[in-house]
Amino acid sequence: MPGAFSGNDFTPQKQQGTVITVIVSVMFVLLAGRLYYFQVIDGDQYRQDSERNSVRKVTLEAPRGLLFDRHGALLVENRASYTISAIPFEIADSTISRLGDILHLDPRGLRTRIRKQTPNPFEPITLQRDASFETVSIIVEHQLDLPGVTVQIEPTRHYPLGSVASHLLGYVAELSEKDLARLRDQGYQSKDVVGKTGVEKVYEQPLRGKNGITYVEVNAHGQEIGLLRGVSATPPVPGQNVYLTIDVRVQLAAEAAMGDSISGALVALDPRNGEILALVSKPNFDPNLFPTGIPRAAWHQINTDPRTPLLNRAIDGVYPPASTFKIVSATAALEEHLVSNASRFVPCEGGWLFGGRYFKCWTPEGHGALSLSSALTHSCDVYFYQLGYRLGLERWGDYARAYGMGVPTGIDLAGERGGLIPDLQYYRKDGKNGWSRGKMLNLAIGQGETLVTPIQMAVMIAAVANHGTVYVPHVMRSVETPQRQPVVQMEPRVKAALHFEEGTLATLQEALINVVNAGTAGRARIAGIQVAGKTGTAENPHGDDHSWFIGYAPADHPAIAVALVVENAPHGAAVPIVRRVIEECLLGPRPNTVVMGNGVR
């Protein structure tokens, strides 16, 4: 029948064509849907990625603020250097291998560093700071073959005095992953450096500055074409400058007098306001090793050095104070009216028998019968054994803590320790021995469990010098903009006012003058300047004794107070070093000065 359906009309060829038509139609529908998704639903994201592929956002690192001493001498600056970075999104694995050869880095480690998870694959990863001119020349010459690799001139921290004042100034280094997790919300990026120790750490915020931004056009291969026209760059804002209280002349004199063979710490401050004039910890280190990434060998050497050069002994080193602490014991006894200056005990014949044990004096010949002032002058242990026994732990501890012992002083440097002034609770926790009255004998002469830091001893002797004011020591004097506009001015802070009786201070001050003029610190005498001070030799269970000297000058109108401990050194070793520091502060440079060993002659 014409027009009727015939099964012969639906041939295999026609069936195959229909299937192909259906498949093609479905593919077009899927493609159209995908294009709609890319262009409409997720269009903004891909548009941004496209723009990133053609416009590179470049961070302009802000120069850190400079550091100056109290007279405006430059202590820390910035210098220009080359930084080589890679943009993870743009760099290919083949490029990484070639770059590893140029930078003399393991390509596998380099690849891991670049490919690790990062919140922003368009953010440059710093590969090498302070690159040599030769390395930069090779990269620039082969720039077309190294897409995704950038070279920038950036400011790098520089410490022109090398290791001088390294513990006080501190150092900067690239952010660790832990640092970045903590600081990312404050605008830090993985390539940024941050203050790690010292002033660099404590005053990170004013020193940091604010990074700028510029935009660069790049081609499809990640090669820079030029600055993006029509878009203004945001220039970086330099950090603020910090002026410190230290006097670089005094600092240099202290460093030279201590030499490089000594382990120990010195703190010099102004007893009238708590300003730090010099702070030295030996051994020290070169902070220039850190800003561009310390070599592994150098880091290993520093970390394995048994002298622990990174330890800031001035604020983080704890020592028995030895006979310097007789000042505290004498203060407590006078203020509690247990003795007067005329009080005499059992004469010193080289030791004192107590509880079946013979407690020796430092000199076997003994000192005879002494007044309190004479006992301080000649540092008689036997006198202070007897005084300490009468005084008792609680009253002795109260006056030690009044001077600021047992807790951090509050200095504006990180990592300060508080030391130890033991009390009854401390001894009750000590399951080995506990408390007995005989322990007071050693505590009264600065031995036993007592531990102090050099900064605490400087604050204590300054309080004796200034008639009883315990200042919070500080190293920052002011913060200013690069244009010298004041931002912050540090004012003296009083931690405690010790309302001692005039007779107490007069006895202490007279005795400390006699220590220098007629006692154990004769080598501290300076022509034309009256120096007051106290020596100490601390027993060290781990080796040779430590030598202490704390003092101030001029005795009638003190302008400098100094505390010094020299580890594993003979009695009196600290005295000539302190004398040199006082001379530099009050008299200025001397002609024909010769540095010899641990002192200046």
PARO-363804 format. One line per 8 residues: number of its first residue (from 1); for each residue x, z, y of C-alpha. Coordinates in Angstrom, 2 decimals. Example, Ala and Ser with C-alpha at 12.3 -4.5 7.8 and 13.67 -1.06 7.14 Angstrom:
<recs>
1	12.30,7.80,-4.50 ~ 13.67,7.14,-1.06
</recs>
This chain:
<recs>
1	0.00,0.00,0.00 ~ 1.46,-0.97,3.37 ~ 2.62,2.03,5.46 ~ 2.30,4.38,2.50 ~ 5.10,6.87,1.74 ~ 7.55,5.78,-0.87 ~ 10.10,8.11,-2.50 ~ 12.56,5.26,-2.45
9	12.64,5.47,1.38 ~ 14.44,8.94,1.28 ~ 17.78,7.68,0.08 ~ 20.89,9.91,-0.38 ~ 22.49,8.29,2.63 ~ 19.58,9.29,4.84 ~ 19.57,12.80,3.39 ~ 23.29,13.24,4.21
17	22.75,12.01,7.77 ~ 19.96,14.51,8.32 ~ 22.16,17.42,7.16 ~ 24.98,16.33,9.45 ~ 22.54,16.07,12.35 ~ 21.28,19.60,11.72 ~ 24.82,21.01,11.46 ~ 25.93,19.31,14.64
25	22.83,20.52,16.44 ~ 23.47,24.11,15.34 ~ 27.11,23.87,16.43 ~ 26.08,22.62,19.86 ~ 23.60,25.50,20.16 ~ 26.30,28.02,19.17 ~ 28.82,26.45,21.55 ~ 26.32,26.50,24.39
33	25.56,30.14,23.65 ~ 29.22,31.00,23.57 ~ 29.85,29.20,26.83 ~ 26.93,31.07,28.36 ~ 28.43,34.34,27.16 ~ 31.86,33.51,28.54 ~ 30.64,32.16,31.88 ~ 27.63,34.35,32.61
41	27.58,37.53,30.60 ~ 31.37,38.20,30.46 ~ 32.35,35.81,33.22 ~ 33.74,38.42,35.61 ~ 36.24,39.72,33.07 ~ 37.56,36.28,32.18 ~ 37.63,35.27,35.81 ~ 39.86,38.29,36.52
49	42.13,37.39,33.59 ~ 42.39,33.85,34.89 ~ 43.30,35.06,38.33 ~ 45.88,37.40,36.86 ~ 47.37,34.45,35.09 ~ 47.79,32.68,38.40 ~ 48.31,35.63,40.80 ~ 50.71,38.43,39.98
57	50.28,41.83,41.63 ~ 53.74,43.20,42.42 ~ 54.32,46.87,43.19 ~ 56.77,47.55,46.02 ~ 58.40,50.86,45.19 ~ 58.52,53.31,48.08 ~ 61.91,54.84,48.91 ~ 61.99,58.57,48.19
65	62.52,60.88,51.11 ~ 66.07,61.92,51.89 ~ 67.57,65.40,51.51 ~ 69.69,67.00,54.24 ~ 71.46,70.31,54.68 ~ 70.60,72.77,57.46 ~ 72.83,70.89,59.95 ~ 71.58,67.39,59.09
73	74.35,66.42,56.65 ~ 73.04,63.87,54.15 ~ 72.88,65.23,50.59 ~ 70.71,62.71,48.72 ~ 69.95,59.10,49.63 ~ 68.67,55.82,48.16 ~ 70.57,52.62,47.44 ~ 69.34,49.14,46.56
81	69.58,48.05,42.93 ~ 68.20,45.39,40.60 ~ 65.39,46.29,38.18 ~ 64.54,43.97,35.27 ~ 60.98,44.20,33.93 ~ 58.68,42.35,31.54 ~ 54.93,41.72,31.77 ~ 53.51,42.19,28.23
89	50.68,39.68,28.72 ~ 53.02,36.90,29.80 ~ 56.14,37.31,27.67 ~ 56.46,35.60,24.28 ~ 58.31,37.00,21.26 ~ 60.87,34.22,21.47 ~ 61.57,35.19,25.07 ~ 62.01,38.83,24.04
97	64.68,37.85,21.50 ~ 66.57,35.87,24.10 ~ 66.21,38.65,26.67 ~ 67.61,41.18,24.19 ~ 70.79,39.12,23.95 ~ 71.13,38.99,27.73 ~ 70.53,42.74,28.20 ~ 72.57,43.69,25.12
105	69.54,45.48,23.66 ~ 68.18,45.40,20.12 ~ 65.42,42.74,20.17 ~ 63.31,44.71,17.69 ~ 63.40,47.86,19.81 ~ 62.77,45.77,22.91 ~ 59.77,44.11,21.28 ~ 58.34,47.48,20.24
113	58.72,48.80,23.76 ~ 56.99,45.81,25.34 ~ 54.25,45.46,22.73 ~ 53.29,49.13,22.53 ~ 49.77,50.08,23.53 ~ 49.40,50.07,27.29 ~ 46.26,50.47,29.42 ~ 47.22,47.42,31.46
121	49.10,44.51,29.80 ~ 49.65,43.03,33.27 ~ 51.60,46.12,34.41 ~ 55.37,45.46,34.26 ~ 57.41,47.44,31.74 ~ 60.80,48.45,33.15 ~ 63.55,47.34,30.79 ~ 66.74,47.95,32.73
129	67.40,49.72,36.04 ~ 70.48,49.18,38.16 ~ 71.27,45.94,36.33 ~ 74.61,44.35,37.04 ~ 74.88,41.33,39.29 ~ 76.18,39.31,36.34 ~ 73.09,40.13,34.25 ~ 70.75,39.31,37.12
137	72.54,36.02,37.72 ~ 72.00,34.96,34.10 ~ 68.29,35.79,34.27 ~ 67.78,34.00,37.57 ~ 69.69,30.97,36.29 ~ 67.44,30.76,33.21 ~ 64.23,31.89,34.90 ~ 62.32,28.81,33.72
145	63.12,29.73,30.13 ~ 62.17,33.40,30.56 ~ 58.48,33.48,31.54 ~ 57.13,36.99,32.02 ~ 60.53,38.41,33.02 ~ 60.89,39.66,36.60 ~ 63.79,40.85,38.72 ~ 63.15,43.11,41.72
153	65.34,44.84,44.26 ~ 64.24,48.48,44.32 ~ 65.53,51.73,45.84 ~ 67.48,53.91,43.40 ~ 68.27,57.58,43.93 ~ 71.90,58.28,44.77 ~ 73.73,61.60,45.02 ~ 76.82,60.94,47.17
161	78.31,64.38,46.50 ~ 78.24,63.86,42.74 ~ 77.96,67.13,40.85 ~ 78.00,69.30,43.99 ~ 74.81,71.40,44.19 ~ 73.42,69.52,41.20 ~ 71.34,72.44,39.94 ~ 69.87,73.05,43.38
169	69.15,69.40,44.22 ~ 68.06,68.46,40.70 ~ 67.63,64.86,39.55 ~ 65.00,62.16,39.04 ~ 64.28,60.09,35.96 ~ 61.72,57.60,34.71 ~ 58.39,59.07,33.68 ~ 58.07,60.10,30.07
177	54.84,59.37,28.20 ~ 53.92,63.03,28.63 ~ 54.58,62.83,32.37 ~ 52.53,59.65,32.66 ~ 49.53,61.16,30.87 ~ 49.63,64.05,33.33 ~ 50.26,62.05,36.50 ~ 48.49,58.71,36.00
185	45.43,59.96,37.91 ~ 47.71,60.59,40.89 ~ 48.70,56.92,41.03 ~ 51.90,57.02,38.97 ~ 52.79,54.03,36.81 ~ 54.98,53.78,33.74 ~ 57.91,52.36,35.72 ~ 57.96,55.17,38.31
193	60.59,57.88,38.57 ~ 59.75,61.53,39.13 ~ 61.65,64.67,40.06 ~ 62.68,66.49,36.89 ~ 64.54,69.56,38.15 ~ 65.58,71.36,41.32 ~ 64.37,70.37,44.77 ~ 63.54,66.90,43.45
201	60.90,68.45,41.19 ~ 59.51,71.19,43.41 ~ 59.12,68.89,46.43 ~ 58.12,65.78,44.48 ~ 54.95,65.20,46.50 ~ 56.43,64.98,50.02 ~ 59.51,63.14,48.72 ~ 57.59,60.57,46.69
209	56.11,58.30,49.35 ~ 53.45,55.66,48.67 ~ 54.11,52.37,46.90 ~ 53.15,49.07,48.50 ~ 51.66,45.92,46.99 ~ 52.28,42.20,47.37 ~ 50.83,39.19,45.52 ~ 52.79,36.31,44.01
217	51.49,33.01,42.67 ~ 52.63,32.12,39.15 ~ 52.09,29.06,36.99 ~ 50.69,28.90,33.47 ~ 54.12,29.77,32.08 ~ 54.35,32.96,34.12 ~ 56.96,31.54,36.48 ~ 56.77,32.63,40.09
225	55.87,29.93,42.63 ~ 55.85,32.00,45.81 ~ 53.93,34.57,47.81 ~ 50.17,34.18,47.76 ~ 49.09,32.68,51.08 ~ 46.24,34.23,53.00 ~ 46.64,37.68,51.47 ~ 48.56,40.34,53.39
233	51.00,42.57,51.57 ~ 50.73,46.36,51.84 ~ 54.18,47.66,52.73 ~ 55.47,50.80,51.02 ~ 55.45,54.09,52.91 ~ 58.75,55.97,52.56 ~ 58.67,59.57,51.41 ~ 59.15,62.43,53.82
241	62.59,63.92,54.39 ~ 63.34,67.48,53.31 ~ 65.82,69.61,55.22 ~ 67.34,72.39,53.13 ~ 68.63,75.80,54.12 ~ 72.01,75.29,52.49 ~ 75.18,74.80,54.51 ~ 77.14,72.04,52.82
249	80.43,73.51,54.08 ~ 79.70,76.82,52.37 ~ 78.44,75.00,49.27 ~ 81.62,72.93,49.01 ~ 83.80,76.00,49.53 ~ 81.98,77.85,46.76 ~ 82.24,74.90,44.37 ~ 85.95,74.48,45.07
257	86.69,78.20,44.75 ~ 84.93,78.40,41.39 ~ 86.64,75.27,40.06 ~ 85.61,73.34,36.98 ~ 86.90,75.68,34.28 ~ 84.59,78.59,35.17 ~ 81.18,79.33,33.72 ~ 79.02,81.39,36.04
265	76.84,81.32,39.12 ~ 77.01,82.11,42.81 ~ 74.19,82.63,45.32 ~ 74.83,83.05,49.03 ~ 71.92,83.73,51.38 ~ 71.17,84.85,54.90 ~ 70.05,88.51,54.65 ~ 68.07,88.13,57.88
273	65.52,85.70,56.49 ~ 66.20,84.86,52.82 ~ 67.54,81.33,53.44 ~ 69.85,80.11,50.67 ~ 73.22,79.09,52.13 ~ 74.82,78.03,48.84 ~ 73.79,78.00,45.20 ~ 76.28,77.09,42.50
281	75.94,77.04,38.73 ~ 78.97,76.18,36.62 ~ 79.45,74.06,34.64 ~ 77.43,71.51,36.54 ~ 76.55,67.86,35.93 ~ 76.40,64.52,37.73 ~ 72.75,63.79,38.69 ~ 73.66,60.12,39.19
289	73.49,59.74,35.40 ~ 69.71,60.08,35.30 ~ 67.84,57.83,37.81 ~ 68.69,54.58,36.02 ~ 68.40,55.97,32.49 ~ 71.16,58.16,31.07 ~ 73.19,56.49,28.31 ~ 72.53,57.95,24.88
297	76.16,59.02,24.41 ~ 76.21,60.86,27.74 ~ 72.91,62.61,26.95 ~ 74.24,63.69,23.55 ~ 77.40,65.03,25.12 ~ 75.48,67.08,27.69 ~ 73.01,68.43,25.14 ~ 75.66,69.45,22.63
305	78.07,70.98,25.15 ~ 78.32,74.69,24.22 ~ 78.72,75.56,27.91 ~ 75.15,74.28,28.58 ~ 75.78,72.39,31.84 ~ 72.05,71.79,32.46 ~ 71.33,75.54,32.55 ~ 70.87,76.76,36.11
313	72.64,80.08,35.70 ~ 71.82,81.12,39.27 ~ 68.12,81.53,38.49 ~ 67.84,81.09,34.72 ~ 70.93,82.91,33.47 ~ 70.48,86.60,32.64 ~ 73.32,89.12,32.46 ~ 73.89,92.88,32.35
321	74.56,93.80,36.00 ~ 77.26,96.36,35.15 ~ 78.50,98.62,37.95 ~ 76.82,96.60,40.68 ~ 73.62,98.35,39.49 ~ 75.06,101.72,40.48 ~ 73.63,100.85,43.90 ~ 70.13,101.04,42.40
329	70.86,104.32,40.60 ~ 72.34,105.83,43.77 ~ 69.33,104.71,45.82 ~ 66.88,106.32,43.41 ~ 68.78,109.61,43.25 ~ 69.13,109.87,47.05 ~ 65.51,108.94,47.75 ~ 64.27,111.41,45.13
337	66.54,114.11,46.63 ~ 68.22,114.74,43.29 ~ 71.61,114.48,45.02 ~ 73.10,114.27,48.46 ~ 76.28,112.52,49.42 ~ 78.11,115.82,49.00 ~ 76.82,116.46,45.47 ~ 79.48,116.81,42.80
345	79.07,116.93,39.04 ~ 81.37,117.76,36.16 ~ 84.72,116.17,37.08 ~ 85.60,112.86,35.48 ~ 88.50,113.25,33.06 ~ 88.16,109.81,31.52 ~ 84.82,110.36,29.82 ~ 81.82,112.65,29.26
353	80.65,114.25,26.03 ~ 76.91,113.92,25.50 ~ 74.88,114.41,22.30 ~ 77.99,114.46,20.16 ~ 79.20,111.14,21.56 ~ 82.00,110.60,24.05 ~ 81.00,108.19,26.83 ~ 84.15,106.75,28.39
361	84.84,105.96,32.03 ~ 86.39,102.59,32.81 ~ 89.71,104.30,33.58 ~ 91.20,106.67,30.96 ~ 92.90,108.79,33.65 ~ 89.55,109.75,35.15 ~ 88.55,110.22,38.79 ~ 88.22,113.98,39.12
369	85.43,115.58,41.14 ~ 83.76,113.03,43.44 ~ 80.98,112.79,46.00 ~ 78.32,110.12,45.52 ~ 79.96,107.86,48.10 ~ 83.37,108.25,46.42 ~ 81.82,107.65,43.01 ~ 80.48,104.32,44.29
377	83.79,103.50,45.97 ~ 85.77,104.00,42.77 ~ 82.90,103.00,40.44 ~ 83.14,106.20,38.39 ~ 81.07,105.87,35.23 ~ 81.12,109.59,34.43 ~ 79.49,110.47,37.75 ~ 76.69,107.99,37.13
385	76.21,109.10,33.51 ~ 75.31,112.51,34.85 ~ 73.26,111.13,37.72 ~ 71.30,108.84,35.40 ~ 70.52,111.69,32.99 ~ 69.02,113.70,35.85 ~ 67.17,110.69,37.22 ~ 65.31,109.59,34.10
393	63.95,106.21,33.04 ~ 60.71,106.12,35.05 ~ 62.17,106.89,38.47 ~ 65.19,104.67,37.85 ~ 62.91,101.79,36.84 ~ 60.65,102.25,39.87 ~ 63.53,101.71,42.29 ~ 64.97,98.81,40.30
401	61.61,97.07,40.48 ~ 61.27,97.93,44.18 ~ 64.46,95.94,44.78 ~ 62.78,93.01,42.98 ~ 64.35,93.35,39.54 ~ 62.47,92.52,36.36 ~ 60.36,89.74,37.92 ~ 61.18,86.32,39.45
409	62.14,86.42,43.11 ~ 59.79,83.52,43.90 ~ 62.51,81.09,45.01 ~ 61.22,77.55,45.45 ~ 63.06,76.20,42.41 ~ 61.53,75.72,38.97 ~ 62.66,77.60,35.87 ~ 63.41,81.05,37.30
417	63.55,83.95,34.86 ~ 62.64,87.53,35.63 ~ 65.27,89.39,33.64 ~ 64.47,92.80,32.15 ~ 64.05,96.32,33.51 ~ 63.13,98.29,30.39 ~ 60.44,100.96,30.46 ~ 58.99,103.36,27.88
425	56.58,100.71,26.61 ~ 59.52,98.39,25.98 ~ 61.33,101.00,23.90 ~ 58.20,101.94,21.98 ~ 57.92,98.32,20.87 ~ 61.54,98.39,19.70 ~ 61.15,99.39,16.09 ~ 64.89,99.86,15.59
433	65.77,102.63,18.00 ~ 63.01,103.58,20.43 ~ 63.69,105.72,23.48 ~ 66.11,108.62,23.83 ~ 67.48,110.30,26.96 ~ 70.99,109.25,26.04 ~ 70.11,105.61,26.76 ~ 69.74,106.53,30.40
441	73.51,106.94,30.62 ~ 74.16,103.26,29.96 ~ 71.22,102.09,32.09 ~ 72.54,104.05,35.09 ~ 75.79,102.07,35.05 ~ 74.09,98.69,34.60 ~ 74.58,98.34,30.85 ~ 72.16,98.79,27.98
449	69.14,96.51,27.87 ~ 69.02,95.71,31.60 ~ 69.23,91.99,32.42 ~ 69.32,90.39,35.87 ~ 69.86,86.98,37.41 ~ 72.38,86.19,40.16 ~ 69.56,85.31,42.57 ~ 68.03,88.78,42.04
457	71.36,90.44,42.77 ~ 71.77,88.41,45.96 ~ 68.31,89.51,47.12 ~ 69.10,93.13,46.27 ~ 72.41,93.32,48.15 ~ 70.78,91.51,51.08 ~ 68.12,94.24,51.22 ~ 70.85,96.89,51.44
465	72.53,94.87,54.19 ~ 69.38,94.36,56.30 ~ 68.12,97.96,56.02 ~ 65.51,97.50,53.34 ~ 63.71,94.14,53.62 ~ 63.31,92.22,50.38 ~ 62.84,88.56,51.30 ~ 61.55,85.78,49.08
473	64.58,83.45,48.95 ~ 63.98,79.81,49.73 ~ 65.89,76.50,49.85 ~ 63.48,74.38,51.90 ~ 63.78,74.72,55.65 ~ 61.48,71.95,56.86 ~ 59.80,68.67,55.96 ~ 59.79,65.78,58.43
481	58.64,62.18,58.49 ~ 61.31,59.44,58.57 ~ 60.60,59.30,62.32 ~ 61.60,63.02,62.62 ~ 58.04,64.21,63.16 ~ 57.66,67.77,61.76 ~ 55.31,68.21,58.81 ~ 56.14,71.67,57.45
489	58.37,74.46,58.77 ~ 59.24,77.22,56.30 ~ 58.83,80.72,57.70 ~ 60.55,83.79,56.20 ~ 58.40,85.61,53.65 ~ 58.78,89.34,53.06 ~ 58.23,90.41,49.47 ~ 58.66,94.14,50.08
497	59.70,96.56,52.80 ~ 61.74,99.43,51.37 ~ 61.20,102.41,53.63 ~ 64.38,104.20,52.69 ~ 65.57,107.23,54.57 ~ 68.29,106.48,57.08 ~ 70.66,108.78,55.24 ~ 70.21,106.77,52.03
505	71.14,103.49,53.66 ~ 74.01,105.06,55.59 ~ 75.49,106.49,52.39 ~ 75.16,103.19,50.53 ~ 76.58,101.08,53.35 ~ 79.52,103.41,53.94 ~ 80.35,103.43,50.25 ~ 80.19,99.64,49.98
513	82.58,99.25,52.92 ~ 84.95,101.70,51.20 ~ 84.74,99.69,47.96 ~ 86.46,96.84,49.82 ~ 88.77,98.89,52.03 ~ 89.87,101.56,49.55 ~ 88.27,100.87,46.19 ~ 87.92,98.26,43.46
521	87.42,95.19,45.69 ~ 90.53,95.15,47.82 ~ 90.95,91.40,47.42 ~ 87.70,90.89,49.38 ~ 89.29,92.10,52.63 ~ 89.30,89.57,55.48 ~ 91.26,90.09,58.69 ~ 88.88,90.68,61.58
529	85.75,90.90,59.41 ~ 84.38,94.04,57.79 ~ 83.19,93.19,54.28 ~ 81.03,95.47,52.14 ~ 80.44,94.99,48.43 ~ 80.46,96.24,44.86 ~ 82.33,95.06,41.78 ~ 81.14,95.16,38.19
537	82.48,94.33,34.75 ~ 79.67,93.66,32.28 ~ 80.22,94.23,28.59 ~ 79.36,91.08,26.66 ~ 78.41,91.47,22.98 ~ 79.11,87.74,22.42 ~ 82.66,87.62,23.76 ~ 84.82,88.63,26.72
545	83.37,90.64,29.60 ~ 81.69,89.12,32.66 ~ 83.00,89.78,36.17 ~ 80.57,90.56,39.03 ~ 80.93,90.92,42.76 ~ 78.10,91.31,45.25 ~ 78.71,91.80,48.95 ~ 77.85,91.01,52.56
553	79.51,90.53,55.94 ~ 80.01,91.38,58.72 ~ 79.10,94.90,57.62 ~ 77.67,95.91,61.02 ~ 75.60,92.72,61.60 ~ 75.33,90.93,58.24 ~ 74.96,87.13,58.35 ~ 75.71,86.36,54.70
561	75.10,88.12,51.39 ~ 76.66,86.83,48.18 ~ 76.26,87.52,44.46 ~ 78.62,86.03,41.89 ~ 79.01,86.40,38.15 ~ 81.93,84.80,36.30 ~ 81.48,84.65,32.55 ~ 84.23,85.80,30.19
569	86.53,86.80,33.03 ~ 88.69,89.87,33.72 ~ 87.77,92.70,36.09 ~ 87.87,91.57,39.72 ~ 87.96,87.83,39.01 ~ 84.82,87.28,41.10 ~ 86.16,89.02,44.23 ~ 88.47,86.34,45.75
577	85.85,83.65,45.17 ~ 83.26,85.56,47.21 ~ 85.88,86.24,49.88 ~ 86.48,82.48,50.22 ~ 82.76,81.80,50.62 ~ 82.39,84.48,53.30 ~ 85.44,83.10,55.14 ~ 84.00,79.59,55.16
585	80.65,80.82,56.43 ~ 81.96,83.10,59.19 ~ 85.33,81.59,60.12 ~ 85.02,77.91,59.20 ~ 87.65,75.79,57.43 ~ 91.15,77.21,57.12 ~ 94.27,75.06,57.51 ~ 96.52,74.57,54.48
593	93.93,75.84,52.00 ~ 95.10,75.44,48.42 ~ 92.60,75.64,45.59 ~ 94.15,77.42,42.62 ~ 92.33,77.98,39.35 ~ 89.39,80.31,39.83 ~ 90.10,81.19,43.43 ~ 91.63,80.25,46.75
601	94.95,81.65,47.96
</recs>
